[in-house]
Amino acid sequence: MAKEQERDELHRTIWQIANDLRGSVDGWDFKTYVLGMLFYRFISENLTAYINKEEQRTGNAAFNYANISDEDAEFGRAERRNELD
């Protein structure tokens, strides 16, 4: 149910943006902007799902990438970089 609500909210937001920009932006420019935003969201959601799945597979069932702080994310990134060096 939450995904449907998020999708409905996204549609309302996009429609409101379209109404606000109507007339002042070329249609193709607007499509490019919206499609880019939707693609970014698609990539973000799929990356989050992948990370969560891998964390759960390793036994960390309570992990949720969307809820970690910026500091924790930077720490994890730096730790991973050190492992690769």
C-alpha positions as CSV (number, residue, x, y, z in Angstrom):
1,M,0.0,0.0,0.0
2,A,2.9,2.4,0.8
3,K,4.3,2.1,-2.8
4,E,0.9,3.0,-4.2
5,Q,0.7,6.0,-2.0
6,E,4.2,7.1,-3.0
7,R,3.4,6.6,-6.6
8,D,0.2,8.7,-6.3
9,E,2.2,11.4,-4.5
10,L,4.8,11.4,-7.3
11,H,2.1,11.7,-9.9
12,R,0.5,14.6,-8.1
13,T,3.8,16.3,-7.7
14,I,4.7,15.9,-11.3
15,W,1.3,17.2,-12.4
16,Q,1.7,20.2,-10.2
17,I,5.2,20.9,-11.6
18,A,3.7,20.6,-15.1
19,N,1.0,23.1,-14.2
20,D,3.5,25.5,-12.7
21,L,5.8,25.4,-15.7
22,R,3.2,25.2,-18.5
23,G,3.9,27.8,-21.1
24,S,7.3,28.8,-19.8
25,V,9.2,25.6,-20.7
26,D,9.4,23.7,-24.0
27,G,7.6,20.4,-23.8
28,W,10.7,18.4,-24.8
29,D,12.8,20.2,-22.1
30,F,10.2,19.3,-19.5
31,K,10.1,15.7,-20.6
32,T,13.9,15.4,-20.4
33,Y,13.8,16.8,-16.9
34,V,11.0,14.5,-15.7
35,L,12.3,11.4,-17.3
36,G,15.7,12.1,-15.8
37,M,14.2,12.5,-12.4
38,L,12.2,9.3,-12.8
39,F,15.2,7.4,-14.0
40,Y,17.2,8.6,-11.0
41,R,14.4,7.5,-8.6
42,F,14.3,4.0,-10.4
43,I,18.0,3.6,-9.9
44,S,17.9,4.7,-6.3
45,E,15.0,2.4,-5.4
46,N,16.7,-0.6,-7.1
47,L,20.1,0.1,-5.5
48,T,18.4,0.4,-2.1
49,A,16.5,-2.9,-2.6
50,Y,19.8,-4.6,-3.7
51,I,21.7,-3.3,-0.7
52,N,19.0,-4.3,1.7
53,K,18.7,-7.8,0.2
54,E,22.4,-8.4,0.5
55,E,22.5,-7.1,4.1
56,Q,19.6,-9.4,5.0
57,R,21.3,-12.3,3.3
58,T,24.3,-11.8,5.6
59,G,22.1,-11.9,8.6
60,N,21.4,-8.3,9.3
61,A,17.6,-8.5,9.0
62,A,16.9,-5.1,10.6
63,F,19.1,-3.2,8.1
64,N,17.3,-0.6,6.0
65,Y,19.6,1.5,3.7
66,A,17.0,4.2,3.4
67,N,17.1,4.9,7.1
68,I,20.9,5.1,7.7
69,S,22.4,8.5,8.5
70,D,24.8,10.3,6.1
71,E,27.6,9.8,8.6
72,D,27.0,6.0,8.7
73,A,26.9,5.9,4.9
74,E,30.1,7.8,4.6
75,F,31.8,5.5,7.2
76,G,30.7,2.4,5.3
77,R,31.9,3.9,2.0
78,A,35.3,4.8,3.5
79,E,35.6,1.3,5.1
80,R,34.8,-0.4,1.8
81,R,37.3,1.8,0.0
82,N,40.0,0.7,2.5
83,E,39.1,-2.9,1.9
84,L,39.6,-2.5,-1.8
85,D,42.9,-0.7,-1.6
